[in-house]
Amino acid sequence: MNPSTPDPQREQAEPAKTPPRALQKSRKARVGHGESVAERLSALYPASRCSLDFRSPLELLLATILSAQCTDRRVNQVTPELFRRWPTAARLAAARQEDVEEVIRSTGFFRAKAKNLLGCCQGLVERHGGEVPVTLEELVTLPGVGRKTANVVLGVGFGRAEGIVVDTHVGRICRRLDLTRRTDAVGAERDLVAVVPRGQWIVFSHQLIDHGRAVCLARRPRCAGCGLADLCPQRGVPAAAGRQVARRRTPAGHGKEPSGGVHSGGVRRQTGRTPRGNVP
Ligand code: SF4
């Protein structure tokens, strides 16, 4: 996960910091907007996918726990050794915490993460026969597993669309797109699942994360070349970026058309895997 990504457990516990949904549009308009954004993202990022390496739901669960406050690339560097030394939940549950800490040290917060990995595997062994459960309610009872991690495991590991993963990137971009005005992950997810077609819940987060890394950057969004620009009210976007788009949207003869065209999708189609350090 991105270093700025809040801990999933804390996210879940935090109260909403913003007023209840303030979107002024009708429900029909909000759903239409969500569908349009989801459709456009699929056209722009057809290859978006989880960037954590895993071979089973258990490996995905453990890798996702490790990805809190850490890049996926870094996680992928330590998990081969972790999975080699402790290939099952039962083996990891019985491991010495200091040994696990040593293997995962470079992912940061290694003591807390090692404790969570062991606790999670002990819970799997004691309550689920060593297997990863397939319901959100069961998953979030495991140490180190919040709603976000559970959604990742259910969506990516089991293909079950139970929710939308909301991390820092997803939240920021969705607020700019006015798909939500919530700053808490749980509230934002509630808004998103109401407007994004369920068939796209799993891939939606991956696409937004790719978009956030390539175009809708946290500090300087590249609105002028954004393939979503015609759908985006740019809520809260720094004025400079907004003005740049406004100039380029003026009629022919009164302004410059952006190279690549706002509506033609200045973003290149994604044809391969995009390195990123966030939600898988
Ligand atoms: S138009 Fe700007 S704010 Fe909106 S999604 Fe694109 S880059 Fe982000």
Residues whose N, C-alpha, C, O or C-beta is under 5 A from the ligand:
A	BS01	SF4	R176 V215 C216 P221 R222 C223 C226 L228 A229 C232 Q234 V237
